[in-house]
Amino acid sequence: AITTTFDIKEGKALRKLDVGEALEIVETAKEDPTRNLTRVKARAKLDGKEGWVTLKGNQGTAYAEESDKHYVCKIAVPLEKRFTSGGEVLRTLEEGEVFEVVEGPKTEAKEGLKRVRARDIADGSEGWFTLTQKNFKHWTPKYRCAQ
């Protein structure tokens, strides 16, 4: 859950987080020595709700973990229906959009390009595109809900 305050007992739950949901870190993680928790202030990418999230529980359970599958678009790029480049365009990923790689990268034989299947964090649309350093960079800081 994402809560209103650092102290988990004092705060109210804003809402439950979905497993796999992307979180943008707003403040560095802090230890709660009283309850033996690690909490971080974060913003849910799904709806922009901001609050405190438990990274690690008092029994060592990880509730959110770092993700290396989230990227941010640097320039507009077509999101295509099929793996092969040059196919039907579903829509265009715009500069600043965050997405999660769900498959790949795979090398396209005819072009030698790295293609990935990805899901847009904001609207959930999925498709294929070519992943290069010119058009994408890792999104940081990035975490995803683990439980």
N, C-alpha and C positions, 0 to 999 in steps of 0.2 A: 504494500500500500504506500501511497504518497501522503504524508501528513503535514499539518500546518506548522509544527515546531520541532526543534531538534530533540527535545525530551519526548520520547515516545508515549509516556504516560499522560503528559499534559496536553499533547496535540490531538487534534481531531483528524480522522482519515478524510482526505479530499476525495479519493477514489482508489479502487484496487487496480494494480498494474497487471497487464496481460503478459504472460510468458513470451519472451522475444521482443517485447516493446522497447523502442529506442529511447534513451535518456541522454540529455545534454547536461553535463556537469556545470553548475553555476558557481559553487564554492568547493574548496578542497575538502576531502573526507576528514571527519573528526571522530575520535574515540569517545565513547560514553563509558568511563571507568565504573560508574555505579552499576550499570546493567550489562557491561562487557559486550557492547555493540559497536560497530563501525557504521556511521551514518554520513550521508552526503546530501547537500542541497542540489536538487536537479530539476530540470524542466522536461516534461514528457513531450516528445516530438509529435505525438498523435494529436493532442489538443492544447498544448502550451501550458498546462497546469504546472505550477512550480511549488515545490515543497521538499520535505526531507524523506529520504529513502534509506532503508537499511541495506548496506552492502554485505555485511557479515553479522550473523546472529550470535548469541551468547554460547551456542554449542558449536560454532565454527561453520554453520551452514551459509553458503553463498546465495544471497537473494538477487544480486545484480553483479554482473561481471563485465570486464572490458571486452570490447568487440573489435575485431580486425576486418569485419565484413561491411562496415559502413563507410560510404564515400560521399563527397559533396561535388556537385557539378560545377566546373569552372567556366564552361561556355555551353551554349545550347547544343544539344545532341539529339538526333532522332532515336526514339525507342522503337525497335522493330519487332514484328510478330515472330519471325523465325531466326534461327541461328545464323543462317547465311546472310551476309551483309547485302544491302541494296534491295531488300524486300519491302513488304508493306509496312508503312510507318503507322504505329498506333497513336503516338503523340510525340511531342518534343519535350525532353527534359530541359528545364530552364536553369540558367545560372543560379547557384545557391540552393538548389533542391538536394535533399539528402535521400539516399537510397541504400538498400542493403543488397549485397550480392548473394543470390540464392543458388547459383550454379556457375562454375568456372573459376578462373578464366580458362578457356579452351582456345587452342590455336585453329584458326580457319585455314584449311589447306590451300585454297586458291589464292588467298591474299596474304597469308602468314601473319594475320592480325590476331590479337588477343580479344576474344569476345566473351561477354558475361551475360548471364540472365540475372535481372535484378528486379526488386520490388521497391516502388516509390514509398517512402515512409508516410507522406501526407495522405495520398489517396489510394494506396494499395495496388496501383496498376503495375503489371509485370511485362517485361519484354527483354529483348537482346540489344546490346550495343557494343561498340568497340571501346575498350578501356585503354587509355593512354595517359601518360603524365601531363600531356598538353591539355586534355579536357577534364580530368578528374584528379582529386587528391583525397587522401584519407581524411575522414571527418574526425576532428578531435575537439574536446574530449568526447569519447563515446562509450557508452555502457548499454547493456541490454538487460532486461529483467530475466533472471534465471529461474525463479520459482514464483 
